[in-house]
Amino acid sequence: MSWTWRFETAAGEPADPGDLGGAEFSAQGDAESWLGEIWRELADQGVGQVYLIEDDREVYGPMSLAAPE
């Protein structure tokens, strides 16, 4: 099993997370912990929302990376 994130702009277009993207995780919790640590940097790179993917299946999303007000 492989867990990854798909990155999009807030408008739903593909987003390039630069060097921050491309990580694969062996567990859902690891993927979610990683996102919790790095979401602000992803948002600074132009990522507006993410989807969690398990192998080829979309688990959930879109999840906004907008900072809480």
mmCIF file as Biopython writes it, N, C-alpha, C and O atoms, coordinates in Angstrom:
data_model
#
loop_
_atom_site.group_PDB
_atom_site.id
_atom_site.type_symbol
_atom_site.label_atom_id
_atom_site.label_alt_id
_atom_site.label_comp_id
_atom_site.label_asym_id
_atom_site.label_entity_id
_atom_site.label_seq_id
_atom_site.pdbx_PDB_ins_code
_atom_site.Cartn_x
_atom_site.Cartn_y
_atom_site.Cartn_z
_atom_site.occupancy
_atom_site.B_iso_or_equiv
_atom_site.auth_seq_id
_atom_site.auth_asym_id
_atom_site.pdbx_PDB_model_num
ATOM 1   N N  . MET A ? 1  ? 0.829   -1.176 0.000   1.0 0.0 1  A 1 
ATOM 2   C CA . MET A ? 1  ? 0.000   0.000  0.000   1.0 0.0 1  A 1 
ATOM 3   C C  . MET A ? 1  ? 0.878   1.246  0.000   1.0 0.0 1  A 1 
ATOM 4   O O  . MET A ? 1  ? 1.861   1.331  0.736   1.0 0.0 1  A 1 
ATOM 5   N N  . SER A ? 2  ? 0.511   2.197  -0.826  1.0 0.0 2  A 1 
ATOM 6   C CA . SER A ? 2  ? 1.263   3.446  -0.926  1.0 0.0 2  A 1 
ATOM 7   C C  . SER A ? 2  ? 0.304   4.620  -0.782  1.0 0.0 2  A 1 
ATOM 8   O O  . SER A ? 2  ? -0.728  4.682  -1.450  1.0 0.0 2  A 1 
ATOM 9   N N  . TRP A ? 3  ? 0.656   5.540  0.090   1.0 0.0 3  A 1 
ATOM 10  C CA . TRP A ? 3  ? -0.153  6.731  0.346   1.0 0.0 3  A 1 
ATOM 11  C C  . TRP A ? 3  ? 0.600   7.951  -0.175  1.0 0.0 3  A 1 
ATOM 12  O O  . TRP A ? 3  ? 1.779   8.140  0.124   1.0 0.0 3  A 1 
ATOM 13  N N  . THR A ? 4  ? -0.091  8.772  -0.956  1.0 0.0 4  A 1 
ATOM 14  C CA . THR A ? 4  ? 0.505   9.982  -1.516  1.0 0.0 4  A 1 
ATOM 15  C C  . THR A ? 4  ? -0.516  11.116 -1.445  1.0 0.0 4  A 1 
ATOM 16  O O  . THR A ? 4  ? -1.686  10.907 -1.125  1.0 0.0 4  A 1 
ATOM 17  N N  . TRP A ? 5  ? -0.043  12.309 -1.749  1.0 0.0 5  A 1 
ATOM 18  C CA . TRP A ? 5  ? -0.911  13.485 -1.813  1.0 0.0 5  A 1 
ATOM 19  C C  . TRP A ? 5  ? -0.942  13.998 -3.243  1.0 0.0 5  A 1 
ATOM 20  O O  . TRP A ? 5  ? 0.077   13.983 -3.933  1.0 0.0 5  A 1 
ATOM 21  N N  . ARG A ? 6  ? -2.114  14.453 -3.694  1.0 0.0 6  A 1 
ATOM 22  C CA . ARG A ? 6  ? -2.244  15.174 -4.962  1.0 0.0 6  A 1 
ATOM 23  C C  . ARG A ? 6  ? -2.443  16.635 -4.608  1.0 0.0 6  A 1 
ATOM 24  O O  . ARG A ? 6  ? -3.242  16.967 -3.731  1.0 0.0 6  A 1 
ATOM 25  N N  . PHE A ? 7  ? -1.723  17.499 -5.284  1.0 0.0 7  A 1 
ATOM 26  C CA . PHE A ? 7  ? -1.696  18.922 -4.953  1.0 0.0 7  A 1 
ATOM 27  C C  . PHE A ? 7  ? -2.396  19.731 -6.034  1.0 0.0 7  A 1 
ATOM 28  O O  . PHE A ? 7  ? -2.176  19.513 -7.225  1.0 0.0 7  A 1 
ATOM 29  N N  . GLU A ? 8  ? -3.244  20.669 -5.610  1.0 0.0 8  A 1 
ATOM 30  C CA . GLU A ? 8  ? -3.953  21.543 -6.539  1.0 0.0 8  A 1 
ATOM 31  C C  . GLU A ? 8  ? -3.935  22.974 -6.021  1.0 0.0 8  A 1 
ATOM 32  O O  . GLU A ? 8  ? -3.712  23.223 -4.836  1.0 0.0 8  A 1 
ATOM 33  N N  . THR A ? 9  ? -4.173  23.904 -6.932  1.0 0.0 9  A 1 
ATOM 34  C CA . THR A ? 9  ? -4.396  25.288 -6.529  1.0 0.0 9  A 1 
ATOM 35  C C  . THR A ? 9  ? -5.786  25.374 -5.905  1.0 0.0 9  A 1 
ATOM 36  O O  . THR A ? 9  ? -6.551  24.411 -5.960  1.0 0.0 9  A 1 
ATOM 37  N N  . ALA A ? 10 ? -6.111  26.503 -5.321  1.0 0.0 10 A 1 
ATOM 38  C CA . ALA A ? 10 ? -7.444  26.691 -4.742  1.0 0.0 10 A 1 
ATOM 39  C C  . ALA A ? 10 ? -8.533  26.598 -5.811  1.0 0.0 10 A 1 
ATOM 40  O O  . ALA A ? 10 ? -9.683  26.290 -5.500  1.0 0.0 10 A 1 
ATOM 41  N N  . ALA A ? 11 ? -8.170  26.865 -7.074  1.0 0.0 11 A 1 
ATOM 42  C CA . ALA A ? 11 ? -9.123  26.795 -8.184  1.0 0.0 11 A 1 
ATOM 43  C C  . ALA A ? 11 ? -9.261  25.382 -8.751  1.0 0.0 11 A 1 
ATOM 44  O O  . ALA A ? 11 ? -10.047 25.160 -9.673  1.0 0.0 11 A 1 
ATOM 45  N N  . GLY A ? 12 ? -8.501  24.422 -8.207  1.0 0.0 12 A 1 
ATOM 46  C CA . GLY A ? 12 ? -8.605  23.040 -8.667  1.0 0.0 12 A 1 
ATOM 47  C C  . GLY A ? 12 ? -7.667  22.655 -9.789  1.0 0.0 12 A 1 
ATOM 48  O O  . GLY A ? 12 ? -7.778  21.561 -10.341 1.0 0.0 12 A 1 
ATOM 49  N N  . GLU A ? 13 ? -6.749  23.533 -10.134 1.0 0.0 13 A 1 
ATOM 50  C CA . GLU A ? 13 ? -5.755  23.226 -11.162 1.0 0.0 13 A 1 
ATOM 51  C C  . GLU A ? 13 ? -4.572  22.499 -10.519 1.0 0.0 13 A 1 
ATOM 52  O O  . GLU A ? 13 ? -4.303  22.699 -9.335  1.0 0.0 13 A 1 
ATOM 53  N N  . PRO A ? 14 ? -3.861  21.660 -11.278 1.0 0.0 14 A 1 
ATOM 54  C CA . PRO A ? 14 ? -2.681  20.997 -10.716 1.0 0.0 14 A 1 
ATOM 55  C C  . PRO A ? 14 ? -1.680  22.027 -10.191 1.0 0.0 14 A 1 
ATOM 56  O O  . PRO A ? 14 ? -1.440  23.051 -10.830 1.0 0.0 14 A 1 
ATOM 57  N N  . ALA A ? 15 ? -1.105  21.749 -9.035  1.0 0.0 15 A 1 
ATOM 58  C CA . ALA A ? 15 ? -0.115  22.642 -8.423  1.0 0.0 15 A 1 
ATOM 59  C C  . ALA A ? 15 ? 1.207   21.903 -8.303  1.0 0.0 15 A 1 
ATOM 60  O O  . ALA A ? 15 ? 1.238   20.696 -8.061  1.0 0.0 15 A 1 
ATOM 61  N N  . ASP A ? 16 ? 2.285   22.633 -8.472  1.0 0.0 16 A 1 
ATOM 62  C CA . ASP A ? 16 ? 3.627   22.068 -8.335  1.0 0.0 16 A 1 
ATOM 63  C C  . ASP A ? 16 ? 4.153   22.400 -6.947  1.0 0.0 16 A 1 
ATOM 64  O O  . ASP A ? 16 ? 4.431   23.563 -6.654  1.0 0.0 16 A 1 
ATOM 65  N N  . PRO A ? 17 ? 4.294   21.392 -6.086  1.0 0.0 17 A 1 
ATOM 66  C CA . PRO A ? 17 ? 4.798   21.654 -4.742  1.0 0.0 17 A 1 
ATOM 67  C C  . PRO A ? 17 ? 6.314   21.761 -4.674  1.0 0.0 17 A 1 
ATOM 68  O O  . PRO A ? 17 ? 6.880   21.877 -3.587  1.0 0.0 17 A 1 
ATOM 69  N N  . GLY A ? 18 ? 6.975   21.724 -5.828  1.0 0.0 18 A 1 
ATOM 70  C CA . GLY A ? 18 ? 8.434   21.816 -5.845  1.0 0.0 18 A 1 
ATOM 71  C C  . GLY A ? 18 ? 9.072   20.634 -5.141  1.0 0.0 18 A 1 
ATOM 72  O O  . GLY A ? 18 ? 8.603   19.503 -5.262  1.0 0.0 18 A 1 
ATOM 73  N N  . ASP A ? 19 ? 10.131  20.895 -4.413  1.0 0.0 19 A 1 
ATOM 74  C CA . ASP A ? 19 ? 10.870  19.837 -3.722  1.0 0.0 19 A 1 
ATOM 75  C C  . ASP A ? 19 ? 10.080  19.220 -2.577  1.0 0.0 19 A 1 
ATOM 76  O O  . ASP A ? 19 ? 10.480  18.183 -2.047  1.0 0.0 19 A 1 
ATOM 77  N N  . LEU A ? 20 ? 8.975   19.829 -2.184  1.0 0.0 20 A 1 
ATOM 78  C CA . LEU A ? 20 ? 8.188   19.321 -1.059  1.0 0.0 20 A 1 
ATOM 79  C C  . LEU A ? 20 ? 7.307   18.143 -1.454  1.0 0.0 20 A 1 
ATOM 80  O O  . LEU A ? 20 ? 6.886   17.376 -0.588  1.0 0.0 20 A 1 
ATOM 81  N N  . GLY A ? 21 ? 7.024   17.986 -2.739  1.0 0.0 21 A 1 
ATOM 82  C CA . GLY A ? 21 ? 6.118   16.937 -3.192  1.0 0.0 21 A 1 
ATOM 83  C C  . GLY A ? 21 ? 6.836   15.644 -3.519  1.0 0.0 21 A 1 
ATOM 84  O O  . GLY A ? 21 ? 8.059   15.544 -3.422  1.0 0.0 21 A 1 
ATOM 85  N N  . GLY A ? 22 ? 6.048   14.661 -3.907  1.0 0.0 22 A 1 
ATOM 86  C CA . GLY A ? 22 ? 6.595   13.402 -4.366  1.0 0.0 22 A 1 
ATOM 87  C C  . GLY A ? 22 ? 6.824   12.350 -3.302  1.0 0.0 22 A 1 
ATOM 88  O O  . GLY A ? 22 ? 7.240   11.236 -3.623  1.0 0.0 22 A 1 
ATOM 89  N N  . ALA A ? 23 ? 6.566   12.668 -2.049  1.0 0.0 23 A 1 
ATOM 90  C CA . ALA A ? 23 ? 6.792   11.698 -0.980  1.0 0.0 23 A 1 
ATOM 91  C C  . ALA A ? 23 ? 5.718   10.614 -1.018  1.0 0.0 23 A 1 
ATOM 92  O O  . ALA A ? 23 ? 4.546   10.891 -1.275  1.0 0.0 23 A 1 
ATOM 93  N N  . GLU A ? 24 ? 6.139   9.370  -0.757  1.0 0.0 24 A 1 
ATOM 94  C CA . GLU A ? 24 ? 5.220   8.246  -0.612  1.0 0.0 24 A 1 
ATOM 95  C C  . GLU A ? 24 ? 5.330   7.725  0.807   1.0 0.0 24 A 1 
ATOM 96  O O  . GLU A ? 24 ? 6.407   7.734  1.402   1.0 0.0 24 A 1 
ATOM 97  N N  . PHE A ? 25 ? 4.213   7.275  1.342   1.0 0.0 25 A 1 
ATOM 98  C CA . PHE A ? 25 ? 4.161   6.825  2.733   1.0 0.0 25 A 1 
ATOM 99  C C  . PHE A ? 25 ? 3.563   5.429  2.791   1.0 0.0 25 A 1 
ATOM 100 O O  . PHE A ? 25 ? 2.738   5.065  1.953   1.0 0.0 25 A 1 
ATOM 101 N N  . SER A ? 26 ? 3.978   4.648  3.781   1.0 0.0 26 A 1 
ATOM 102 C CA . SER A ? 26 ? 3.480   3.278  3.920   1.0 0.0 26 A 1 
ATOM 103 C C  . SER A ? 26 ? 2.214   3.203  4.766   1.0 0.0 26 A 1 
ATOM 104 O O  . SER A ? 26 ? 1.568   2.156  4.817   1.0 0.0 26 A 1 
ATOM 105 N N  . ALA A ? 27 ? 1.851   4.301  5.431   1.0 0.0 27 A 1 
ATOM 106 C CA . ALA A ? 27 ? 0.661   4.317  6.278   1.0 0.0 27 A 1 
ATOM 107 C C  . ALA A ? 27 ? -0.054  5.661  6.151   1.0 0.0 27 A 1 
ATOM 108 O O  . ALA A ? 27 ? 0.580   6.695  5.941   1.0 0.0 27 A 1 
ATOM 109 N N  . GLN A ? 28 ? -1.369  5.633  6.281   1.0 0.0 28 A 1 
ATOM 110 C CA . GLN A ? 28 ? -2.167  6.850  6.196   1.0 0.0 28 A 1 
ATOM 111 C C  . GLN A ? 28 ? -1.747  7.857  7.257   1.0 0.0 28 A 1 
ATOM 112 O O  . GLN A ? 28 ? -1.619  9.046  6.965   1.0 0.0 28 A 1 
ATOM 113 N N  . GLY A ? 29 ? -1.535  7.400  8.467   1.0 0.0 29 A 1 
ATOM 114 C CA . GLY A ? 29 ? -1.149  8.298  9.556   1.0 0.0 29 A 1 
ATOM 115 C C  . GLY A ? 29 ? 0.158   9.010  9.289   1.0 0.0 29 A 1 
ATOM 116 O O  . GLY A ? 29 ? 0.317   10.176 9.651   1.0 0.0 29 A 1 
ATOM 117 N N  . ASP A ? 30 ? 1.106   8.318  8.652   1.0 0.0 30 A 1 
ATOM 118 C CA . ASP A ? 30 ? 2.381   8.951  8.313   1.0 0.0 30 A 1 
ATOM 119 C C  . ASP A ? 30 ? 2.172   10.067 7.296   1.0 0.0 30 A 1 
ATOM 120 O O  . ASP A ? 30 ? 2.758   11.143 7.417   1.0 0.0 30 A 1 
ATOM 121 N N  . ALA A ? 31 ? 1.334   9.809  6.294   1.0 0.0 31 A 1 
ATOM 122 C CA . ALA A ? 31 ? 1.043   10.825 5.279   1.0 0.0 31 A 1 
ATOM 123 C C  . ALA A ? 31 ? 0.370   12.039 5.910   1.0 0.0 31 A 1 
ATOM 124 O O  . ALA A ? 31 ? 0.708   13.178 5.590   1.0 0.0 31 A 1 
ATOM 125 N N  . GLU A ? 32 ? -0.575  11.795 6.800   1.0 0.0 32 A 1 
ATOM 126 C CA . GLU A ? 32 ? -1.292  12.896 7.443   1.0 0.0 32 A 1 
ATOM 127 C C  . GLU A ? 32 ? -0.391  13.677 8.397   1.0 0.0 32 A 1 
ATOM 128 O O  . GLU A ? 32 ? -0.499  14.900 8.487   1.0 0.0 32 A 1 
ATOM 129 N N  . SER A ? 33 ? 0.483   12.992 9.100   1.0 0.0 33 A 1 
ATOM 130 C CA . SER A ? 33 ? 1.433   13.685 9.991   1.0 0.0 33 A 1 
ATOM 131 C C  . SER A ? 33 ? 2.366   14.574 9.187   1.0 0.0 33 A 1 
ATOM 132 O O  . SER A ? 33 ? 2.632   15.711 9.575   1.0 0.0 33 A 1 
ATOM 133 N N  . TRP A ? 34 ? 2.866   14.058 8.063   1.0 0.0 34 A 1 
ATOM 134 C CA . TRP A ? 34 ? 3.754   14.835 7.197   1.0 0.0 34 A 1 
ATOM 135 C C  . TRP A ? 34 ? 3.046   16.104 6.735   1.0 0.0 34 A 1 
ATOM 136 O O  . TRP A ? 34 ? 3.618   17.193 6.785   1.0 0.0 34 A 1 
ATOM 137 N N  . LEU A ? 35 ? 1.795   15.963 6.284   1.0 0.0 35 A 1 
ATOM 138 C CA . LEU A ? 35 ? 1.051   17.136 5.816   1.0 0.0 35 A 1 
ATOM 139 C C  . LEU A ? 35 ? 0.863   18.141 6.944   1.0 0.0 35 A 1 
ATOM 140 O O  . LEU A ? 35 ? 0.968   19.348 6.723   1.0 0.0 35 A 1 
ATOM 141 N N  . GLY A ? 36 ? 0.590   17.659 8.140   1.0 0.0 36 A 1 
ATOM 142 C CA . GLY A ? 36 ? 0.413   18.543 9.283   1.0 0.0 36 A 1 
ATOM 143 C C  . GLY A ? 36 ? 1.647   19.359 9.600   1.0 0.0 36 A 1 
ATOM 144 O O  . GLY A ? 36 ? 1.546   20.469 10.123  1.0 0.0 36 A 1 
ATOM 145 N N  . GLU A ? 37 ? 2.813   18.816 9.287   1.0 0.0 37 A 1 
ATOM 146 C CA . GLU A ? 37 ? 4.070   19.520 9.547   1.0 0.0 37 A 1 
ATOM 147 C C  . GLU A ? 37 ? 4.448   20.486 8.432   1.0 0.0 37 A 1 
ATOM 148 O O  . GLU A ? 37 ? 5.166   21.456 8.675   1.0 0.0 37 A 1 
ATOM 149 N N  . ILE A ? 38 ? 3.976   20.237 7.214   1.0 0.0 38 A 1 
ATOM 150 C CA . ILE A ? 38 ? 4.507   20.968 6.058   1.0 0.0 38 A 1 
ATOM 151 C C  . ILE A ? 38 ? 3.459   21.796 5.312   1.0 0.0 38 A 1 
ATOM 152 O O  . ILE A ? 38 ? 3.785   22.435 4.311   1.0 0.0 38 A 1 
ATOM 153 N N  . TRP A ? 39 ? 2.200   21.797 5.782   1.0 0.0 39 A 1 
ATOM 154 C CA . TRP A ? 39 ? 1.139   22.429 4.999   1.0 0.0 39 A 1 
ATOM 155 C C  . TRP A ? 39 ? 1.384   23.910 4.745   1.0 0.0 39 A 1 
ATOM 156 O O  . TRP A ? 39 ? 1.029   24.409 3.677   1.0 0.0 39 A 1 
ATOM 157 N N  . ARG A ? 40 ? 1.976   24.622 5.685   1.0 0.0 40 A 1 
ATOM 158 C CA . ARG A ? 40 ? 2.215   26.063 5.473   1.0 0.0 40 A 1 
ATOM 159 C C  . ARG A ? 40 ? 3.213   26.295 4.336   1.0 0.0 40 A 1 
ATOM 160 O O  . ARG A ? 40 ? 3.044   27.208 3.527   1.0 0.0 40 A 1 
ATOM 161 N N  . GLU A ? 41 ? 4.239   25.470 4.285   1.0 0.0 41 A 1 
ATOM 162 C CA . GLU A ? 41 ? 5.227   25.592 3.208   1.0 0.0 41 A 1 
ATOM 163 C C  . GLU A ? 41 ? 4.599   25.258 1.860   1.0 0.0 41 A 1 
ATOM 164 O O  . GLU A ? 41 ? 4.895   25.906 0.856   1.0 0.0 41 A 1 
ATOM 165 N N  . LEU A ? 42 ? 3.729   24.242 1.839   1.0 0.0 42 A 1 
ATOM 166 C CA . LEU A ? 42 ? 3.026   23.917 0.598   1.0 0.0 42 A 1 
ATOM 167 C C  . LEU A ? 42 ? 2.158   25.090 0.151   1.0 0.0 42 A 1 
ATOM 168 O O  . LEU A ? 42 ? 2.136   25.433 -1.031  1.0 0.0 42 A 1 
ATOM 169 N N  . ALA A ? 43 ? 1.450   25.701 1.086   1.0 0.0 43 A 1 
ATOM 170 C CA . ALA A ? 43 ? 0.608   26.852 0.758   1.0 0.0 43 A 1 
ATOM 171 C C  . ALA A ? 43 ? 1.458   27.991 0.202   1.0 0.0 43 A 1 
ATOM 172 O O  . ALA A ? 43 ? 1.034   28.685 -0.722  1.0 0.0 43 A 1 
ATOM 173 N N  . ASP A ? 44 ? 2.646   28.187 0.754   1.0 0.0 44 A 1 
ATOM 174 C CA . ASP A ? 44 ? 3.555   29.222 0.252   1.0 0.0 44 A 1 
ATOM 175 C C  . ASP A ? 44 ? 4.016   28.922 -1.173  1.0 0.0 44 A 1 
ATOM 176 O O  . ASP A ? 44 ? 4.373   29.842 -1.909  1.0 0.0 44 A 1 
ATOM 177 N N  . GLN A ? 45 ? 4.014   27.652 -1.572  1.0 0.0 45 A 1 
ATOM 178 C CA . GLN A ? 45 ? 4.401   27.238 -2.925  1.0 0.0 45 A 1 
ATOM 179 C C  . GLN A ? 45 ? 3.232   27.348 -3.907  1.0 0.0 45 A 1 
ATOM 180 O O  . GLN A ? 45 ? 3.393   27.065 -5.094  1.0 0.0 45 A 1 
ATOM 181 N N  . GLY A ? 46 ? 2.050   27.760 -3.417  1.0 0.0 46 A 1 
ATOM 182 C CA . GLY A ? 46 ? 0.891   27.914 -4.291  1.0 0.0 46 A 1 
ATOM 183 C C  . GLY A ? 46 ? -0.099  26.768 -4.238  1.0 0.0 46 A 1 
ATOM 184 O O  . GLY A ? 46 ? -1.077  26.762 -4.986  1.0 0.0 46 A 1 
ATOM 185 N N  . VAL A ? 47 ? 0.139   25.792 -3.362  1.0 0.0 47 A 1 
ATOM 186 C CA . VAL A ? 47 ? -0.815  24.692 -3.207  1.0 0.0 47 A 1 
ATOM 187 C C  . VAL A ? 47 ? -1.988  25.207 -2.372  1.0 0.0 47 A 1 
ATOM 188 O O  . VAL A ? 47 ? -1.797  25.730 -1.275  1.0 0.0 47 A 1 
ATOM 189 N N  . GLY A ? 48 ? -3.199  25.053 -2.902  1.0 0.0 48 A 1 
ATOM 190 C CA . GLY A ? 48 ? -4.380  25.537 -2.204  1.0 0.0 48 A 1 
ATOM 191 C C  . GLY A ? 48 ? -5.208  24.442 -1.568  1.0 0.0 48 A 1 
ATOM 192 O O  . GLY A ? 48 ? -5.948  24.681 -0.614  1.0 0.0 48 A 1 
ATOM 193 N N  . GLN A ? 49 ? -5.079  23.225 -2.107  1.0 0.0 49 A 1 
ATOM 194 C CA . GLN A ? 49 ? -5.840  22.101 -1.572  1.0 0.0 49 A 1 
ATOM 195 C C  . GLN A ? 49 ? -5.141  20.800 -1.934  1.0 0.0 49 A 1 
ATOM 196 O O  . GLN A ? 49 ? -4.347  20.740 -2.872  1.0 0.0 49 A 1 
ATOM 197 N N  . VAL A ? 50 ? -5.455  19.761 -1.169  1.0 0.0 50 A 1 
ATOM 198 C CA . VAL A ? 50 ? -4.817  18.459 -1.381  1.0 0.0 50 A 1 
ATOM 199 C C  . VAL A ? 50 ? -5.857  17.348 -1.328  1.0 0.0 50 A 1 
ATOM 200 O O  . VAL A ? 50 ? -6.938  17.503 -0.758  1.0 0.0 50 A 1 
ATOM 201 N N  . TYR A ? 51 ? -5.498  16.227 -1.938  1.0 0.0 51 A 1 
ATOM 202 C CA . TYR A ? 51 ? -6.276  14.993 -1.885  1.0 0.0 51 A 1 
ATOM 203 C C  . TYR A ? 51 ? -5.349  13.892 -1.399  1.0 0.0 51 A 1 
ATOM 204 O O  . TYR A ? 51 ? -4.198  13.816 -1.828  1.0 0.0 51 A 1 
ATOM 205 N N  . LEU A ? 52 ? -5.836  13.045 -0.515  1.0 0.0 52 A 1 
ATOM 206 C CA . LEU A ? 52 ? -5.069  11.886 -0.079  1.0 0.0 52 A 1 
ATOM 207 C C  . LEU A ? 52 ? -5.404  10.720 -1.000  1.0 0.0 52 A 1 
ATOM 208 O O  . LEU A ? 52 ? -6.574  10.415 -1.235  1.0 0.0 52 A 1 
ATOM 209 N N  . ILE A ? 53 ? -4.359  10.070 -1.520  1.0 0.0 53 A 1 
ATOM 210 C CA . ILE A ? 53 ? -4.508  8.974  -2.469  1.0 0.0 53 A 1 
ATOM 211 C C  . ILE A ? 53 ? -3.879  7.713  -1.876  1.0 0.0 53 A 1 
ATOM 212 O O  . ILE A ? 53 ? -2.743  7.744  -1.403  1.0 0.0 53 A 1 
ATOM 213 N N  . GLU A ? 54 ? -4.620  6.609  -1.905  1.0 0.0 54 A 1 
ATOM 214 C CA . GLU A ? 54 ? -4.081  5.301  -1.529  1.0 0.0 54 A 1 
ATOM 215 C C  . GLU A ? 54 ? -3.988  4.480  -2.803  1.0 0.0 54 A 1 
ATOM 216 O O  . GLU A ? 54 ? -5.005  4.152  -3.414  1.0 0.0 54 A 1 
ATOM 217 N N  . ASP A ? 55 ? -2.764  4.149  -3.203  1.0 0.0 55 A 1 
ATOM 218 C CA . ASP A ? 55 ? -2.516  3.500  -4.485  1.0 0.0 55 A 1 
ATOM 219 C C  . ASP A ? 55 ? -3.164  4.355  -5.575  1.0 0.0 55 A 1 
ATOM 220 O O  . ASP A ? 55 ? -2.668  5.447  -5.853  1.0 0.0 55 A 1 
ATOM 221 N N  . ASP A ? 56 ? -4.255  3.902  -6.202  1.0 0.0 56 A 1 
ATOM 222 C CA . ASP A ? 56 ? -4.929  4.698  -7.234  1.0 0.0 56 A 1 
ATOM 223 C C  . ASP A ? 56 ? -6.288  5.208  -6.776  1.0 0.0 56 A 1 
ATOM 224 O O  . ASP A ? 56 ? -7.044  5.749  -7.583  1.0 0.0 56 A 1 
ATOM 225 N N  . ARG A ? 57 ? -6.616  5.047  -5.496  1.0 0.0 57 A 1 
ATOM 226 C CA . ARG A ? 57 ? -7.941  5.399  -4.975  1.0 0.0 57 A 1 
ATOM 227 C C  . ARG A ? 57 ? -7.881  6.714  -4.206  1.0 0.0 57 A 1 
ATOM 228 O O  . ARG A ? 57 ? -7.036  6.901  -3.331  1.0 0.0 57 A 1 
ATOM 229 N N  . GLU A ? 58 ? -8.791  7.619  -4.550  1.0 0.0 58 A 1 
ATOM 230 C CA . GLU A ? 58 ? -8.902  8.882  -3.816  1.0 0.0 58 A 1 
ATOM 231 C C  . GLU A ? 58 ? -9.598  8.608  -2.481  1.0 0.0 58 A 1 
ATOM 232 O O  . GLU A ? 58 ? -10.749 8.173  -2.459  1.0 0.0 58 A 1 
ATOM 233 N N  . VAL A ? 59 ? -8.907  8.859  -1.376  1.0 0.0 59 A 1 
ATOM 234 C CA . VAL A ? 59 ? -9.449  8.581  -0.048  1.0 0.0 59 A 1 
ATOM 235 C C  . VAL A ? 59 ? -10.285 9.753  0.442   1.0 0.0 59 A 1 
ATOM 236 O O  . VAL A ? 59 ? -11.415 9.566  0.893   1.0 0.0 59 A 1 
ATOM 237 N N  . TYR A ? 60 ? -9.736  10.959 0.358   1.0 0.0 60 A 1 
ATOM 238 C CA . TYR A ? 60 ? -10.520 12.151 0.682   1.0 0.0 60 A 1 
ATOM 239 C C  . TYR A ? 60 ? -9.887  13.384 0.073   1.0 0.0 60 A 1 
ATOM 240 O O  . TYR A ? 60 ? -8.725  13.384 -0.335  1.0 0.0 60 A 1 
ATOM 241 N N  . GLY A ? 61 ? -10.680 14.422 0.024   1.0 0.0 61 A 1 
ATOM 242 C CA . GLY A ? 61 ? -10.272 15.693 -0.531  1.0 0.0 61 A 1 
ATOM 243 C C  . GLY A ? 61 ? -11.423 16.260 -1.337  1.0 0.0 61 A 1 
ATOM 244 O O  . GLY A ? 61 ? -12.383 15.542 -1.617  1.0 0.0 61 A 1 
ATOM 245 N N  . PRO A ? 62 ? -11.358 17.500 -1.710  1.0 0.0 62 A 1 
ATOM 246 C CA . PRO A ? 62 ? -10.227 18.387 -1.440  1.0 0.0 62 A 1 
ATOM 247 C C  . PRO A ? 62 ? -10.216 18.882 0.009   1.0 0.0 62 A 1 
ATOM 248 O O  . PRO A ? 62 ? -11.259 19.120 0.618   1.0 0.0 62 A 1 
ATOM 249 N N  . MET A ? 63 ? -9.021  19.023 0.524   1.0 0.0 63 A 1 
ATOM 250 C CA . MET A ? 63 ? -8.828  19.596 1.851   1.0 0.0 63 A 1 
ATOM 251 C C  . MET A ? 63 ? -8.037  20.887 1.669   1.0 0.0 63 A 1 
ATOM 252 O O  . MET A ? 63 ? -6.917  20.875 1.159   1.0 0.0 63 A 1 
ATOM 253 N N  . SER A ? 64 ? -8.624  21.984 2.085   1.0 0.0 64 A 1 
ATOM 254 C CA . SER A ? 64 ? -8.020  23.301 1.909   1.0 0.0 64 A 1 
ATOM 255 C C  . SER A ? 64 ? -6.771  23.466 2.771   1.0 0.0 64 A 1 
ATOM 256 O O  . SER A ? 64 ? -6.702  22.961 3.892   1.0 0.0 64 A 1 
ATOM 257 N N  . LEU A ? 65 ? -5.791  24.180 2.230   1.0 0.0 65 A 1 
ATOM 258 C CA . LEU A ? 65 ? -4.595  24.540 2.984   1.0 0.0 65 A 1 
ATOM 259 C C  . LEU A ? 65 ? -4.614  26.013 3.382   1.0 0.0 65 A 1 
ATOM 260 O O  . LEU A ? 65 ? -3.600  26.554 3.822   1.0 0.0 65 A 1 
ATOM 261 N N  . ALA A ? 66 ? -5.764  26.657 3.228   1.0 0.0 66 A 1 
ATOM 262 C CA . ALA A ? 66 ? -5.876  28.060 3.628   1.0 0.0 66 A 1 
ATOM 263 C C  . ALA A ? 66 ? -5.702  28.163 5.139   1.0 0.0 66 A 1 
ATOM 264 O O  . ALA A ? 66 ? -6.252  27.363 5.897   1.0 0.0 66 A 1 
ATOM 265 N N  . ALA A ? 67 ? -4.936  29.152 5.560   1.0 0.0 67 A 1 
ATOM 266 C CA . ALA A ? 67 ? -4.696  29.360 6.990   1.0 0.0 67 A 1 
ATOM 267 C C  . ALA A ? 67 ? -5.991  29.750 7.681   1.0 0.0 67 A 1 
ATOM 268 O O  . ALA A ? 67 ? -6.772  30.531 7.138   1.0 0.0 67 A 1 
ATOM 269 N N  . PRO A ? 68 ? -6.226  29.215 8.872   1.0 0.0 68 A 1 
ATOM 270 C CA . PRO A ? 68 ? -7.422  29.618 9.610   1.0 0.0 68 A 1 
ATOM 271 C C  . PRO A ? 68 ? -7.363  31.098 9.969   1.0 0.0 68 A 1 
ATOM 272 O O  . PRO A ? 68 ? -6.297  31.644 10.252  1.0 0.0 68 A 1 
ATOM 273 N N  . GLU A ? 69 ? -8.509  31.722 9.952   1.0 0.0 69 A 1 
ATOM 274 C CA . GLU A ? 69 ? -8.554  33.158 10.261  1.0 0.0 69 A 1 
ATOM 275 C C  . GLU A ? 69 ? -8.907  33.389 11.700  1.0 0.0 69 A 1 
ATOM 276 O O  . GLU A ? 69 ? -8.990  34.536 12.138  1.0 0.0 69 A 1 
#
